Amino acid sequence: MAMSKRVTKAPLPVAEGEQRGQKLVKKAMALGAKGNKTRSLLMASARRLLDANSPLSLSAAAISKEAGTSPPTFYVYFENVEDILWALCEEITQDVSHLFDDDAFLRVDERLEDDALAFVRGYCAIWAEHGPLLLYRNMEADRGNKRFNQLVLRIALPILEGITERIVEVGLQGQAVSRVDANAEAVVLVSAIDRIAAALHLWPEESLMPEVLLRAEARVLTRMLRR
């Protein structure tokens, strides 16, 4: 008996998957003024649609209609809807750098509690502004989408570096802490803060007293960094 052949789609090579985001950035940089204006218009239109629609329900046609252009124009700038969502997520990386602008932030015992609370509130503010995109980013990263996982790392990197530096400076109970261990502690802390921020964004009415949770996070961070 002849066996039927099942045709399966070959997965993207790892290198190609990781490079798609880089290619998208390079493509945007190569655009002229008119092209950049159209690209920005499409991104702004997609962002507006996200206020009332799930990222999973967006289509090139809907984004083009919102922007007052045609679907063929959309495909000049983006290969698919995932590409434009990646580009929107990539822009968020600029919104976390300000958290550690002050070199004394989370370094002075007298203001440590206030700084810690400001930090967790600042992180939640990023989620309040970019919640739908961050949820989509996390979902794609959890599904194994490498370029979205790279965005998770890029957005978290300035925060992780800032907290790691401060843990190394303080040590643990008077003992020196290696940078590897300090970074691991920072990863655990920031991962927890990120997931709690996501939960507060998704279910603000069902969460266990948001302010109580934020203050608990701030206390944990304060204990980690108290000299």
C-alpha positions as CSV (number, residue, x, y, z in Angstrom):
1,M,0.0,0.0,0.0
2,A,1.4,3.4,-0.9
3,M,1.8,5.8,2.0
4,S,0.4,9.3,1.6
5,K,2.9,12.0,2.0
6,R,2.1,14.8,4.5
7,V,3.4,18.1,3.3
8,T,4.7,20.3,6.2
9,K,5.9,23.8,6.0
10,A,9.6,24.0,6.8
11,P,10.3,26.3,9.9
12,L,12.2,29.5,9.4
13,P,15.9,29.0,10.0
14,V,16.9,30.4,13.4
15,A,19.3,32.9,11.8
16,E,16.6,34.2,9.4
17,G,14.1,34.5,12.2
18,E,16.5,36.6,14.3
19,Q,17.5,38.8,11.4
20,R,14.0,39.8,10.3
21,G,13.8,42.6,12.9
22,Q,17.2,43.9,11.9
23,K,16.1,43.9,8.2
24,L,13.0,45.8,9.1
25,V,15.0,48.5,10.9
26,K,17.4,48.8,8.0
27,K,14.6,49.1,5.6
28,A,13.0,51.9,7.6
29,M,16.4,53.7,7.7
30,A,16.7,53.6,4.0
31,L,13.4,55.4,3.4
32,G,13.2,59.0,2.2
33,A,11.2,61.7,3.9
34,K,8.0,60.8,2.1
35,G,8.4,57.1,2.7
36,N,9.1,57.6,6.4
37,K,6.0,59.8,6.6
38,T,3.8,57.1,5.1
39,R,5.4,54.4,7.3
40,S,4.8,56.5,10.4
41,L,1.2,57.1,9.3
42,L,0.6,53.3,9.0
43,M,2.2,52.7,12.5
44,A,0.1,55.5,14.1
45,S,-3.0,54.0,12.5
46,A,-2.2,50.5,13.8
47,R,-1.6,52.0,17.2
48,R,-5.1,53.7,17.2
49,L,-6.7,50.5,16.2
50,L,-5.1,48.7,19.1
51,D,-7.2,50.9,21.5
52,A,-10.3,49.0,20.5
53,N,-9.0,45.8,18.9
54,S,-6.8,42.8,19.8
55,P,-3.5,42.7,18.0
56,L,-4.6,39.3,16.8
57,S,-7.5,40.8,14.9
58,L,-5.6,43.5,13.1
59,S,-5.3,43.2,9.3
60,A,-3.4,45.0,6.6
61,A,-6.7,46.1,5.1
62,A,-7.9,47.6,8.3
63,I,-4.7,49.4,9.0
64,S,-4.5,50.7,5.5
65,K,-8.1,52.0,5.7
66,E,-7.4,53.7,9.0
67,A,-4.4,55.4,7.4
68,G,-6.2,56.4,4.2
69,T,-3.9,54.3,2.0
70,S,-4.3,51.0,0.2
71,P,-3.2,47.5,1.2
72,P,-0.6,47.4,-1.6
73,T,1.0,50.5,0.0
74,F,1.1,48.7,3.4
75,Y,3.1,45.9,1.9
76,V,5.7,48.4,0.5
77,Y,6.7,49.0,4.2
78,F,5.8,45.8,6.0
79,E,5.7,42.2,5.0
80,N,2.7,41.4,7.3
81,V,0.9,42.6,10.4
82,E,3.4,40.9,12.6
83,D,6.1,43.2,11.2
84,I,4.2,46.4,12.0
85,L,3.5,45.1,15.5
86,W,7.2,44.3,15.9
87,A,8.1,47.9,14.8
88,L,5.6,49.3,17.3
89,C,7.0,47.2,20.1
90,E,10.5,48.1,19.1
91,E,9.7,51.8,19.8
92,I,8.9,51.0,23.4
93,T,12.6,50.4,24.1
94,Q,13.0,54.2,24.2
95,D,10.5,54.5,27.1
96,V,12.5,52.7,29.8
97,S,15.8,54.5,29.5
98,H,14.6,57.4,31.7
99,L,14.0,55.3,34.8
100,F,17.7,55.4,35.7
101,D,18.6,58.9,34.4
102,D,19.4,60.0,38.0
103,D,22.7,58.3,39.1
104,A,21.6,58.5,42.7
105,F,18.4,56.6,42.0
106,L,18.1,53.6,44.2
107,R,21.5,54.3,45.7
108,V,20.7,56.6,48.7
109,D,19.3,54.9,51.8
110,E,17.3,58.0,52.9
111,R,15.3,58.0,49.7
112,L,15.5,54.3,48.9
113,E,11.8,53.5,49.8
114,D,10.5,56.4,47.8
115,D,12.8,55.5,44.8
116,A,11.7,51.8,44.9
117,L,8.0,52.8,44.8
118,A,8.7,55.3,42.0
119,F,10.4,52.5,40.1
120,V,7.6,50.0,40.3
121,R,5.0,52.7,39.5
122,G,7.1,53.9,36.6
123,Y,7.2,50.3,35.3
124,C,3.4,50.0,35.6
125,A,3.0,53.3,33.8
126,I,4.8,51.8,30.8
127,W,2.3,49.0,30.9
128,A,-0.6,51.4,31.2
129,E,0.6,53.2,28.0
130,H,1.7,50.2,26.0
131,G,-0.3,47.3,27.4
132,P,-1.7,45.7,24.3
133,L,1.7,45.8,22.5
134,L,3.5,44.4,25.6
135,L,1.0,41.6,25.9
136,Y,1.5,40.7,22.3
137,R,5.3,40.9,22.7
138,N,5.2,38.6,25.7
139,M,2.9,36.2,23.9
140,E,5.1,36.0,20.9
141,A,8.2,35.6,23.0
142,D,6.5,32.8,25.0
143,R,5.6,31.1,21.7
144,G,9.3,31.0,20.8
145,N,9.3,33.9,18.4
146,K,13.0,34.9,18.6
147,R,12.8,38.4,17.4
148,F,10.1,39.3,20.0
149,N,12.2,37.6,22.6
150,Q,15.0,39.8,21.6
151,L,12.7,42.8,22.2
152,V,11.9,41.5,25.7
153,L,15.6,41.5,26.4
154,R,16.3,44.9,24.9
155,I,13.5,46.6,26.8
156,A,14.5,45.0,30.1
157,L,18.3,45.5,29.6
158,P,18.6,49.1,30.9
159,I,16.6,48.1,33.9
160,L,18.5,44.9,34.6
161,E,21.8,46.7,34.2
162,G,20.7,49.4,36.6
163,I,19.5,47.1,39.3
164,T,22.5,44.7,38.8
165,E,24.9,47.5,39.4
166,R,23.2,48.5,42.6
167,I,23.1,44.9,43.9
168,V,26.8,44.5,43.3
169,E,27.5,47.8,45.2
170,V,25.4,46.7,48.2
171,G,26.4,43.1,48.4
172,L,24.5,40.5,50.5
173,Q,24.7,40.7,54.3
174,G,28.1,42.3,54.1
175,Q,29.4,39.8,51.6
176,A,30.4,40.6,48.0
177,V,28.1,39.4,45.3
178,S,29.3,38.4,41.8
179,R,27.9,40.2,38.8
180,V,26.5,36.9,37.6
181,D,24.5,36.3,40.8
182,A,23.5,40.0,41.0
183,N,22.2,39.8,37.4
184,A,20.3,36.6,38.2
185,E,18.6,38.3,41.2
186,A,17.7,41.3,39.0
187,V,16.2,39.0,36.4
188,V,14.0,37.3,39.0
189,L,12.8,40.7,40.4
190,V,12.1,42.3,37.0
191,S,10.4,39.2,35.7
192,A,8.0,39.3,38.7
193,I,7.4,43.0,38.4
194,D,6.7,42.6,34.6
195,R,4.2,39.8,35.2
196,I,2.4,41.6,38.0
197,A,2.2,44.7,35.8
198,A,0.7,42.6,33.1
199,A,-1.9,41.2,35.4
200,L,-2.8,44.6,36.8
201,H,-3.2,45.8,33.2
202,L,-5.4,42.9,32.2
203,W,-7.6,42.6,35.3
204,P,-7.4,45.9,37.2
205,E,-10.8,45.2,38.9
206,E,-10.0,41.7,39.9
207,S,-6.4,42.1,41.1
208,L,-5.5,41.9,44.8
209,M,-5.4,45.6,45.7
210,P,-3.0,47.1,43.1
211,E,-1.5,49.6,45.5
212,V,-0.8,46.9,48.0
213,L,1.0,44.8,45.4
214,L,3.1,47.8,44.2
215,R,4.1,48.6,47.7
216,A,5.0,45.0,48.3
217,E,7.3,45.0,45.3
218,A,8.9,48.3,46.5
219,R,9.6,46.7,49.9
220,V,11.2,43.7,48.3
221,L,13.4,46.0,46.2
222,T,14.2,48.2,49.2
223,R,15.4,45.2,51.2
224,M,17.6,44.0,48.4
225,L,19.3,47.4,48.1
226,R,19.5,48.5,51.8
227,R,23.0,49.0,52.9
